[in-house]
Amino acid sequence: MKFKKLKLIFVMLLSFVLVACGSSSEETESNNNNVEETENNADENVEVRMAYDSIPPTLDPHMSTATATFDFATQIFEPLYAIDSDYEPQPILAESHEESDDGKMVTIHLREGVKFHNGEELTAEDVVASMDKWVEQSTIGSANLSEAEFEAEEDYTVTIHLEEANPFILDTLATPQQFAGIIPKEIVDNASKDGITEYIGTGPFKVESYDDTQQLHLKKYEDYQSVDTPSDGLSGEKEVKIDDLYIDIVTDETIRVSGLQTGEYDIAARLPYDNAEELESDDNIKTFAEPFGFQGIWFNKKDGPLKDIKMRKAINNALDMNAISLAAYTDEKYFDLSHSIVTEDQKLWYTEAGSDQYNINDPEKSEELLDEAGYDGEELTFLTTREYPQHYQAAVVIKDQLEEIGMNINLEEYDWATLLDIRKDPETWDILTTGFNFEPFPADAVYLHSKNDGSGGWNDNDKIDSLVEEIKASNSKEEASELFEELQEELWDYVPFIPFSHHKPLFAMQENIDGFDINYSMIFWNLEKK
């Protein structure tokens, strides 16, 4: 009996051990599965897809002032300096700089070890070739540095020789519109008058594929060398947290909205304000609207009736800016009525000069000015586009207001790229709607430079030209600020264009998207998809 009891106890203990071992084995297997699952998740490719609203005329950052160009190009190319959130220039590809005692020579030391997307290291020769191309082909470059000479002193040192000292040279180099992106010398050497066709930069994303009417596919650049200063505006650290970025060109605004709602798109650009309330009430979507720039109408002053300043003043007196802006943006929270070409946040530049000539809304005075100008009902061609709905909606209201004072307006609608081509010929148009971002250094604004515009749409006034040059040659910021006040007054006296308001474009994204921002251009490098 004692033997049987011992045998029973042994069997029971053995069973317990086997069960325990089995449990431990299953637990180990389960833990191994969890580790494997975690590793698989870590290796998962993170993709973000965006619906963008317009076709860029080019990806060459030197060639176009179009918003689409610098939105796309900013991800790929980098300048020597870029603006922070206060519109101040900060080094990106530059390490440091110094100026000669007379201010006529600027020496820029480059960061070492920065590589282009093709694996080649950035050197001074690439910078000189890129800057020469930029000065030749960009409005801002040619207006500011046409007489400058760029020279490679060593592999990582570039000197800029100026005819006159320029206290705002870094601001010009940091301008984000038609910016001075640095491109490999061999690509610059092979570029045509229409720009580059191989898109190699030093930026945080590299081009995987590009169909200029359909999609830009960007991939994280694994060898990207970021500066180590805090991320701020277009400057500072750029940490890429996604693997692939697909920017789909979707010009139909209803498709951008529906694609966001169905989850096809993670982010959608410049959505119709009519859908704002619907999007804001969706728990899966969050909206984004920040001050971006100003919208307005520009006049052809080279050919046609609007060469006459009285005609332009007649139009200015007729406009009801609140009605125009409400038509464009639907709600006052998406615009600010303002006479200024800069934001109030730009403390150095903002001025009330010219505000007395803004939003006059006096049709009777307009009719008097039309009579004085001898206007006889000649048809005026007004260019606009639906690709930027606010342009089109504003144009419709402006057309109605001008017809009420007896003007004959032919509203012609085009896609944005075609409109830009038509604008180049001053015999084909009289008025157009467009918009511009706030310039960090407003004297660099392309629409202020008459010598670089053959379309008749920008400035053609000697006094404005002179004030712009005086601002650039200022010895102090205080002197520049006073001159800019004179410039703002002259703009309203001469009326080369009329701003109707500062606007806040509507973007929206899925709830799991964090870090997307706009500071002059779209910022994807700190974006996360959770």
C-alpha positions in Angstrom: 0.0 0.0 0.0 2.8 2.3 0.9 4.4 1.6 -2.5 1.1 2.4 -4.3 0.8 5.7 -2.5 4.3 6.7 -3.3 3.7 5.7 -6.9 0.5 7.8 -7.0 2.3 10.8 -5.5 5.1 10.4 -8.1 2.6 10.3 -11.0 0.8 13.4 -9.6 4.1 15.3 -9.3 5.2 14.3 -12.8 1.9 15.5 -14.2 2.3 18.9 -12.5 5.8 19.3 -13.9 4.6 18.4 -17.4 1.7 20.9 -17.2 4.0 23.6 -15.8 6.5 22.9 -18.6 3.8 23.0 -21.2 2.5 26.3 -19.8 6.0 27.8 -19.8 6.6 26.6 -23.4 3.3 28.2 -24.5 4.1 31.4 -22.7 7.6 31.5 -24.3 6.0 30.9 -27.7 3.5 33.7 -27.1 6.3 36.1 -26.0 8.2 35.2 -29.1 5.2 36.0 -31.2 4.8 39.4 -29.5 8.4 40.3 -30.1 8.1 39.2 -33.8 4.9 41.3 -34.1 6.6 44.3 -32.6 9.5 44.0 -34.9 7.2 43.7 -37.9 5.3 46.8 -36.8 8.6 48.7 -36.5 9.6 47.7 -40.0 6.2 48.7 -41.4 6.4 51.4 -44.1 4.7 54.6 -43.1 3.0 56.3 -46.0 1.1 59.7 -46.1 -1.0 60.7 -49.0 -2.0 64.3 -49.7 -4.6 65.8 -52.1 -3.1 69.0 -53.5 -5.1 71.6 -55.4 -3.0 72.8 -58.4 -0.4 71.7 -60.9 3.1 73.2 -60.4 4.5 74.8 -63.6 7.9 73.4 -62.6 9.7 71.8 -59.7 12.8 74.0 -60.3 12.8 76.4 -57.3 14.4 79.2 -59.4 11.9 79.3 -62.1 8.4 80.2 -60.8 6.7 82.2 -58.1 3.8 79.7 -58.1 2.8 78.5 -54.6 2.7 74.9 -55.9 6.4 75.2 -57.1 7.8 76.2 -53.7 5.4 73.9 -51.8 6.8 70.9 -53.7 10.4 72.1 -54.1 10.9 73.0 -50.4 10.8 69.3 -49.6 13.5 68.5 -52.1 15.9 71.5 -52.2 17.5 73.7 -49.6 18.9 77.2 -49.6 21.9 78.6 -47.8 19.5 80.4 -45.4 15.8 80.0 -44.6 13.3 82.0 -42.6 12.1 81.1 -39.2 8.6 81.7 -37.8 9.4 85.4 -37.3 10.6 85.8 -40.9 14.2 86.1 -39.8 17.0 84.3 -41.9 18.6 81.3 -40.3 21.5 79.1 -41.7 20.6 75.9 -43.4 23.4 74.8 -45.8 25.5 77.7 -44.5 27.5 77.2 -41.3 28.3 80.9 -40.7 29.1 84.1 -42.5 31.1 87.3 -42.1 31.0 90.6 -43.9 33.9 92.9 -44.9 34.3 96.3 -43.2 32.8 98.1 -46.2 29.9 95.5 -46.4 30.7 94.8 -50.1 32.0 91.2 -49.6 30.1 88.5 -47.7 31.9 85.2 -47.0 29.8 82.2 -46.4 31.2 79.0 -44.8 29.2 75.9 -45.8 28.4 72.9 -43.6 30.6 70.0 -44.3 29.4 66.5 -45.0 26.1 67.5 -46.6 25.2 65.1 -49.4 22.9 65.5 -52.4 20.4 62.8 -53.1 22.8 61.3 -55.7 25.4 60.7 -52.9 27.7 63.5 -54.0 28.9 65.9 -51.3 27.8 69.6 -51.5 30.7 71.9 -52.3 31.2 75.6 -53.0 31.2 74.9 -56.7 27.6 73.7 -56.5 26.6 76.8 -54.6 28.3 79.1 -57.1 26.7 77.4 -60.1 23.2 77.4 -58.4 23.5 81.0 -57.3 24.5 82.1 -60.8 21.5 80.3 -62.3 19.2 81.7 -59.6 20.3 85.3 -60.3 19.9 84.8 -64.0 16.5 83.0 -64.0 14.6 84.2 -60.9 12.9 87.6 -60.5 14.2 88.1 -57.0 17.7 87.1 -57.8 18.0 89.3 -60.8 16.4 92.2 -59.1 18.7 92.1 -56.1 22.0 90.5 -57.1 22.3 91.0 -60.9 25.6 92.8 -60.3 26.9 90.4 -57.6 29.7 87.9 -58.3 29.8 84.5 -56.5 33.1 82.8 -56.1 34.2 79.5 -54.7 37.3 80.2 -52.5 37.7 76.7 -51.1 35.6 73.5 -51.0 33.4 74.9 -48.3 33.7 78.7 -48.7 31.8 81.0 -51.0 32.3 84.8 -51.3 29.7 87.2 -52.6 31.1 90.4 -54.1 28.6 93.3 -54.1 28.7 96.6 -55.8 27.1 98.2 -52.7 26.8 97.1 -49.1 23.5 95.3 -48.6 22.3 94.9 -44.9 19.5 92.6 -46.1 21.6 90.1 -48.1 20.7 87.2 -45.9 17.0 88.1 -46.1 17.3 87.9 -49.9 19.1 84.5 -49.8 16.4 83.2 -47.4 13.4 84.3 -49.4 11.1 81.3 -49.8 9.3 82.2 -53.0 11.3 81.4 -56.1 14.0 80.5 -53.5 17.7 80.1 -54.1 17.8 76.3 -53.8 21.2 74.6 -54.2 21.5 72.1 -57.0 24.5 69.9 -58.1 26.7 71.8 -60.6 26.5 69.1 -63.3 22.7 69.4 -63.2 22.9 73.2 -63.4 25.3 72.9 -66.3 22.8 70.8 -68.2 19.8 72.9 -67.5 17.9 74.7 -70.2 16.3 78.2 -70.2 13.2 76.4 -68.9 15.0 75.1 -65.9 16.2 71.7 -64.6 14.5 68.4 -65.3 16.5 66.2 -62.9 15.4 67.0 -59.3 18.4 66.4 -57.0 18.7 68.4 -53.8 19.9 68.1 -50.3 16.4 68.2 -48.7 14.8 65.7 -46.3 12.9 64.1 -49.1 14.1 62.8 -52.5 12.0 62.4 -55.6 11.0 58.8 -56.3 8.8 59.6 -59.3 7.0 62.6 -60.7 4.1 62.9 -63.2 3.7 66.7 -63.6 -0.1 66.5 -63.8 -0.8 63.6 -61.5 1.5 62.9 -58.6 4.8 63.7 -56.9 6.1 60.6 -54.9 8.7 61.6 -52.3 10.8 59.2 -50.2 12.6 59.9 -46.9 16.2 60.7 -47.7 18.0 58.3 -45.4 21.4 60.2 -45.6 19.8 63.6 -44.8 22.1 65.9 -42.7 20.0 68.2 -40.6 21.1 71.3 -38.7 20.8 70.7 -35.0 19.0 73.9 -34.0 15.3 73.7 -32.8 12.8 73.4 -35.6 11.3 76.8 -36.3 9.4 77.8 -39.5 11.4 76.7 -42.5 14.6 76.6 -40.4 16.0 74.4 -37.8 16.0 70.6 -37.4 14.1 68.5 -39.9 13.3 65.1 -38.7 11.5 62.9 -41.2 9.1 60.5 -39.5 7.4 58.9 -42.5 8.8 56.8 -45.3 6.8 57.8 -48.3 4.9 61.0 -49.2 2.5 60.9 -52.1 1.2 64.3 -53.2 -1.6 63.7 -55.6 -2.7 66.6 -57.8 -6.5 66.8 -57.4 -7.8 70.0 -58.9 -11.4 69.1 -58.2 -12.2 70.4 -54.7 -15.1 68.1 -54.2 -12.9 65.1 -54.8 -10.3 66.5 -52.2 -13.1 66.8 -49.6 -14.7 63.4 -50.3 -11.3 61.7 -50.5 -10.4 63.0 -47.0 -13.7 61.9 -45.6 -13.4 58.4 -46.9 -9.8 58.1 -45.7 -8.2 57.9 -49.2 -6.2 61.0 -48.3 -4.4 61.8 -45.0 -4.2 65.5 -45.7 -6.1 67.8 -48.2 -5.0 71.3 -49.2 -7.0 74.5 -49.7 -10.5 73.1 -49.3 -13.6 75.0 -50.1 -14.8 77.1 -47.1 -18.3 76.0 -47.8 -17.3 72.6 -46.4 -15.6 74.0 -43.3 -18.4 73.4 -40.8 -19.0 69.9 -42.1 -15.3 69.0 -41.7 -15.0 70.6 -38.3 -17.9 68.5 -37.0 -16.3 65.2 -38.1 -14.5 63.6 -35.1 -12.1 61.8 -37.5 -10.9 65.0 -39.1 -9.1 68.1 -37.8 -8.8 71.4 -39.7 -6.0 73.9 -40.0 -6.2 77.6 -41.0 -3.4 80.1 -40.4 -2.6 83.5 -42.0 -0.8 82.9 -45.2 -0.7 85.9 -47.4 -2.9 88.4 -49.2 -5.2 88.2 -52.2 -5.8 91.0 -54.7 -6.2 92.1 -58.3 -3.4 93.1 -60.6 -3.6 95.4 -63.6 -1.9 95.4 -67.0 -0.2 98.8 -67.1 1.7 98.2 -70.3 -1.2 97.9 -72.8 -4.9 98.8 -72.8 -7.1 101.1 -70.8 -5.6 100.4 -67.4 -2.4 102.2 -68.3 -4.4 105.2 -67.2 -4.1 105.7 -63.4 -7.6 107.2 -63.2 -9.0 103.9 -64.5 -7.3 102.0 -61.8 -8.4 104.5 -59.1 -12.0 104.2 -60.4 -11.8 100.5 -59.8 -10.3 101.0 -56.4 -13.1 103.4 -55.4 -15.8 100.9 -56.5 -14.7 97.9 -54.5 -16.5 96.6 -51.4 -13.7 94.6 -49.8 -16.0 92.9 -47.2 -18.4 91.6 -49.9 -15.4 90.4 -52.0 -13.8 88.6 -49.1 -17.0 87.0 -47.9 -17.6 85.6 -51.3 -14.0 84.2 -51.4 -13.8 82.9 -47.9 -17.5 82.6 -46.7 -16.7 83.6 -43.1 -14.8 86.4 -41.4 -12.7 83.9 -39.4 -10.9 83.0 -42.6 -9.8 86.5 -43.6 -8.7 89.9 -42.2 -9.6 93.1 -44.0 -6.3 94.8 -44.5 -4.6 97.4 -46.8 -1.1 96.0 -46.1 1.2 93.8 -48.1 2.7 92.5 -44.9 1.2 91.0 -41.8 0.9 92.9 -38.5 3.3 90.4 -37.0 6.1 91.9 -39.1 6.7 94.7 -36.7 9.5 96.3 -38.6 7.5 96.7 -41.7 3.8 97.0 -40.9 2.4 100.5 -41.3 -1.0 102.3 -41.6 0.2 104.2 -44.6 -2.4 103.9 -47.4 -5.2 102.7 -45.2 -7.3 105.8 -46.0 -7.4 104.6 -49.7 -8.5 101.1 -48.8 -12.1 99.9 -49.0 -13.5 103.2 -50.1 -16.6 101.7 -51.7 -17.8 104.9 -53.4 -19.4 104.1 -56.8 -20.2 107.7 -57.6 -16.6 108.7 -57.3 -15.7 105.8 -59.5 -18.1 106.9 -62.3 -16.6 110.4 -62.1 -13.1 109.0 -62.6 -14.2 106.9 -65.5 -15.6 110.0 -67.2 -12.3 111.9 -66.6 -10.4 108.9 -68.1 -12.6 109.0 -71.2 -13.7 105.4 -70.8 -16.1 104.4 -73.6 -17.2 100.9 -72.5 -14.2 99.1 -74.0 -14.2 95.4 -73.0 -11.7 94.5 -70.3 -10.4 90.9 -70.1 -10.3 89.6 -66.5 -8.3 86.4 -66.0 -9.1 84.0 -63.2 -9.0 80.3 -62.2 -11.1 77.8 -60.4 -8.0 75.9 -59.2 -7.9 78.5 -56.5 -11.6 78.9 -55.8 -11.1 82.0 -53.7 -9.6 83.7 -56.8 -12.6 82.8 -58.9 -15.3 83.6 -56.3 -13.7 87.0 -55.7 -13.4 87.7 -59.4 -17.2 87.1 -59.9 -18.1 89.7 -57.2 -15.5 92.2 -58.5 -16.9 91.8 -62.0 -20.4 92.6 -60.7 -19.2 95.6 -58.8 -17.3 97.0 -61.8 -20.3 96.4 -64.1 -22.4 98.4 -61.7 -20.3 101.5 -62.4 -20.6 100.9 -66.2 -17.5 98.9 -67.0 -17.6 96.1 -69.6 -15.9 93.0 -68.1 -15.1 89.7 -69.8 -14.3 87.1 -67.2 -12.0 84.4 -68.7 -11.4 81.2 -66.7 -8.3 79.0 -67.1 -6.3 76.4 -65.3 -3.6 78.0 -63.3 -0.6 77.0 -65.5 -2.4 78.3 -68.6 -3.3 81.6 -66.9 0.4 82.1 -66.0 1.4 81.6 -69.6 -1.3 84.0 -70.9 -0.2 86.6 -68.3 3.2 86.8 -70.0 1.6 88.5 -73.0 0.4 92.0 -72.2 -1.8 92.1 -75.2 -4.1 89.4 -73.9 -5.4 90.6 -70.6 -6.3 93.6 -68.4 -7.0 92.4 -64.9 -6.2 89.2 -63.0 -6.8 87.8 -59.5 -3.8 86.3 -57.7 -2.2 86.2 -54.3 1.2 86.3 -52.6 2.6 85.1 -49.3 4.0 87.7 -46.9 7.6 88.4 -47.8 10.1 88.3 -45.0 11.9 91.2 -46.6 9.0 92.9 -48.5 11.3 94.9 -50.8 12.0 91.5 -52.4 8.4 90.9 -53.5 8.4 90.0 -57.2 5.4 92.3 -58.0 7.5 95.4 -56.9 10.3 94.8 -59.5 9.5 96.4 -62.9 12.7 95.6 -64.7 12.0 91.8 -64.5 8.4 91.8 -65.7 7.5 91.9 -69.4 3.8 91.2 -68.8 2.8 94.6 -67.6 1.3 93.1 -64.4 3.9 94.1 -61.8 5.3 97.5 -61.1 6.2 100.0 -63.7 6.7 103.1 -61.5 10.1 104.8 -61.2 9.3 106.1 -57.7 8.5 102.6 -56.5 11.6 101.2 -58.1 13.6 104.0 -56.4 12.1 103.3 -52.9 12.8 99.6 -53.3 16.4 100.2 -54.1 16.7 102.7 -51.2 15.3 100.2 -48.8 17.8 97.6 -49.9 20.7 100.1 -49.5 19.6 101.3 -46.1 22.2 101.6 -43.3 19.8 100.6 -40.6 16.5 98.8 -40.0 14.9 102.0 -38.7 15.8 103.8 -42.0 14.4 100.9 -44.0 11.2 100.9 -42.0 10.6 104.6 -42.7 11.3 104.1 -46.4 8.8 101.2 -46.5 6.1 103.4 -45.1 6.7 105.8 -48.1 6.6 102.8 -50.4 3.2 101.6 -49.0 1.8 105.1 -49.5 3.1 105.2 -53.1 1.6 101.8 -53.9 -1.9 103.1 -53.0 -1.3 106.4 -54.9 -0.2 104.7 -58.0 -2.4 101.5 -57.7 -0.4 98.9 -59.6 -2.6 96.4 -57.8 -5.2 96.3 -55.1 -5.1 93.9 -52.1 -8.5 93.0 -50.8 -7.7 91.0 -47.7 -5.3 88.7 -45.8 -6.5 85.2 -46.1 -6.3 81.9 -44.1 -6.4 78.8 -46.4 -8.3 75.8 -45.1 -6.4 72.5 -44.8 -7.7 69.4 -43.2 -6.2 66.1 -42.1 -7.0 62.8 -40.5 -7.1 62.7 -36.7 -3.9 60.5 -36.5 -1.8 63.1 -38.4 0.4 65.2 -36.1 3.1 67.8 -36.9 1.9 69.1 -40.2 2.5 72.8 -40.5 2.6 75.7 -42.8 5.1 78.5 -42.5 5.1 80.1 -45.8 5.4 76.7 -47.4 4.0 73.3 -46.4 6.2 71.5 -43.8 6.2 67.7 -43.9 9.5 66.9 -42.2 8.1 66.8 -38.6 4.9 65.1 -39.6 3.8 61.8 -37.8 1.2 59.3 -38.7 0.1 57.7 -35.4 
